[in-house]
Amino acid sequence: MISIIRSKFSSVQSFILGIYIHPLTNSNSRITANNSSFHRWLSSSSQEFDEKTYEKLANKTLDDLNDRFEQFLDQIDDKNCDITFNNGVLTISLGTNGVYVMNTQTPNRQIWLSSPISGPKRYDYIDGKWIYRHDGKSIQELLQNEMEQLFKDSYQKLKLS
């Protein structure tokens, strides 16, 4: 058996779950865990949908992130920051803090993210959210946490959820 330990920290709670996956099963198989919501997340596969539905969901998410980041960048008022959204690619330039790139990956039905802090990640649409399977966090959670980390001195609460 392969043992995977998942940690999740929040301001309200902190817990560690131990999950055991039989080596002959794939990651989409039914998995036993101590937490039922995490169990449902792991056992569910990314939703299968046609290309048109995928593009609608992915572009709506990126368009929403674009709108929220435009507001956020206006609040921090840094002339070195810029945001562009063209042809399914959202680019957020944060001056000396680096560049975030998010784009649609139609063949995989994923959103890909490149972060100057956490590196590349691939998000699947699970239960109405774009989730990174390796840590169970949504794309919005990751961006919220990283913006707080990058702009801790001038951070205005970025509302992505």
C-alpha positions as CSV (number, residue, x, y, z in Angstrom):
1,M,0.0,0.0,0.0
2,I,1.1,3.5,-0.7
3,S,0.6,6.0,2.2
4,I,-0.2,9.6,1.4
5,I,-0.3,12.2,4.1
6,R,-2.3,15.3,3.4
7,S,-2.0,18.4,5.5
8,K,-4.5,21.3,5.5
9,F,-4.2,24.4,7.6
10,S,-6.7,27.1,8.1
11,S,-7.2,29.9,10.6
12,V,-9.9,27.9,12.3
13,Q,-8.6,24.3,12.2
14,S,-5.6,22.3,11.5
15,F,-5.6,18.6,10.7
16,I,-3.7,15.7,9.1
17,L,-5.4,12.9,7.2
18,G,-3.9,9.5,6.5
19,I,-5.1,7.9,3.3
20,Y,-4.1,4.5,2.0
21,I,-4.4,3.6,-1.7
22,H,-4.0,0.0,-2.8
23,P,-1.2,-0.1,-5.5
24,L,-3.5,-1.9,-8.0
25,T,-6.1,0.8,-8.0
26,N,-5.9,4.1,-9.8
27,S,-6.4,7.5,-8.2
28,N,-10.0,7.6,-9.4
29,S,-11.0,4.5,-7.5
30,R,-12.9,4.4,-4.3
31,I,-10.5,5.2,-1.4
32,T,-11.0,4.9,2.3
33,A,-10.1,7.9,4.4
34,N,-10.9,9.4,7.8
35,N,-12.7,12.4,6.4
36,S,-15.8,11.9,4.2
37,S,-15.6,15.2,2.3
38,F,-12.0,14.5,1.4
39,H,-12.9,11.0,0.6
40,R,-15.6,12.2,-1.9
41,W,-13.1,14.6,-3.4
42,L,-10.5,11.9,-3.9
43,S,-12.9,9.2,-5.2
44,S,-14.6,11.5,-7.7
45,S,-13.0,11.9,-11.1
46,S,-12.9,15.2,-12.8
47,Q,-16.2,15.7,-14.5
48,E,-16.4,14.6,-18.0
49,F,-18.0,17.1,-20.4
50,D,-17.8,18.1,-24.0
51,E,-15.4,20.7,-25.3
52,K,-18.0,23.5,-25.5
53,T,-19.0,23.0,-21.9
54,Y,-15.4,22.8,-20.8
55,E,-14.5,26.0,-22.6
56,K,-17.5,27.8,-21.1
57,L,-16.5,26.8,-17.6
58,A,-12.8,27.5,-18.0
59,N,-13.3,30.8,-19.7
60,K,-15.8,31.9,-17.1
61,T,-13.4,31.1,-14.3
62,L,-10.5,32.9,-16.0
63,D,-12.7,35.9,-16.8
64,D,-13.8,36.0,-13.2
65,L,-10.2,35.8,-12.0
66,N,-9.3,38.6,-14.5
67,D,-12.0,40.9,-13.1
68,R,-11.0,40.3,-9.5
69,F,-7.3,40.7,-10.1
70,E,-8.0,44.0,-12.0
71,Q,-9.7,45.3,-8.9
72,F,-6.9,43.9,-6.6
73,L,-4.2,45.5,-8.7
74,D,-6.1,48.8,-8.7
75,Q,-6.1,48.6,-4.9
76,I,-2.4,48.0,-4.5
77,D,-1.7,50.8,-7.1
78,D,1.6,49.4,-8.3
79,K,2.6,50.8,-11.8
80,N,4.8,47.7,-12.4
81,C,1.8,45.4,-12.2
82,D,-0.3,44.5,-15.3
83,I,-2.9,42.0,-16.3
84,T,-4.0,40.6,-19.7
85,F,-6.5,38.0,-20.8
86,N,-6.5,36.9,-24.4
87,N,-7.4,33.6,-26.2
88,G,-7.8,31.6,-22.9
89,V,-4.6,32.9,-21.4
90,L,-4.6,35.1,-18.3
91,T,-1.3,36.7,-17.5
92,I,-0.8,38.6,-14.3
93,S,2.6,40.5,-14.1
94,L,3.4,41.6,-10.5
95,G,6.6,43.5,-11.2
96,T,9.5,42.2,-9.0
97,N,7.1,39.5,-7.5
98,G,7.0,37.6,-10.8
99,V,4.4,36.6,-13.4
100,Y,1.4,34.3,-13.0
101,V,0.1,32.6,-16.2
102,M,-3.2,30.6,-16.3
103,N,-4.4,29.0,-19.4
104,T,-7.0,26.5,-20.7
105,Q,-5.9,23.1,-21.8
106,T,-8.8,21.8,-23.8
107,P,-7.5,18.3,-24.7
108,N,-7.0,17.6,-20.9
109,R,-10.1,19.6,-19.8
110,Q,-7.8,21.4,-17.3
111,I,-6.7,24.9,-16.3
112,W,-2.9,25.1,-16.1
113,L,-1.3,27.6,-13.7
114,S,2.3,28.8,-13.6
115,S,3.2,30.5,-10.3
116,P,6.4,32.3,-9.3
117,I,6.0,30.8,-5.8
118,S,4.6,27.3,-6.2
119,G,5.5,26.5,-9.8
120,P,3.3,24.7,-12.3
121,K,0.0,23.1,-11.4
122,R,-2.8,21.5,-13.4
123,Y,-6.4,22.0,-12.2
124,D,-9.3,19.6,-12.8
125,Y,-13.0,20.5,-12.5
126,I,-14.3,18.6,-9.5
127,D,-17.6,19.3,-7.7
128,G,-17.9,22.7,-9.2
129,K,-14.4,23.9,-8.5
130,W,-11.0,23.8,-10.3
131,I,-9.0,21.6,-7.9
132,Y,-5.3,20.6,-7.9
133,R,-5.4,16.9,-7.1
134,H,-2.1,16.8,-5.3
135,D,-3.2,19.0,-2.4
136,G,-6.9,19.3,-2.8
137,K,-6.9,23.1,-3.0
138,S,-8.8,25.2,-5.5
139,I,-7.1,27.6,-7.9
140,Q,-8.7,30.5,-5.9
141,E,-7.3,29.2,-2.6
142,L,-3.8,29.1,-4.0
143,L,-4.0,32.5,-5.5
144,Q,-5.5,34.0,-2.4
145,N,-2.8,32.6,-0.2
146,E,0.0,33.6,-2.5
147,M,-1.2,37.2,-3.0
148,E,-1.3,37.5,0.8
149,Q,2.2,36.2,1.0
150,L,3.5,38.5,-1.8
151,F,1.7,41.7,-0.7
152,K,1.6,41.2,3.1
153,D,2.6,44.8,3.8
154,S,0.0,46.4,1.4
155,Y,-2.4,43.5,1.2
156,Q,-6.0,44.3,0.7
157,K,-8.2,41.2,1.0
158,L,-8.5,39.7,-2.5
159,K,-11.9,37.9,-2.7
160,L,-11.5,35.0,-5.1
161,S,-14.0,32.5,-3.7
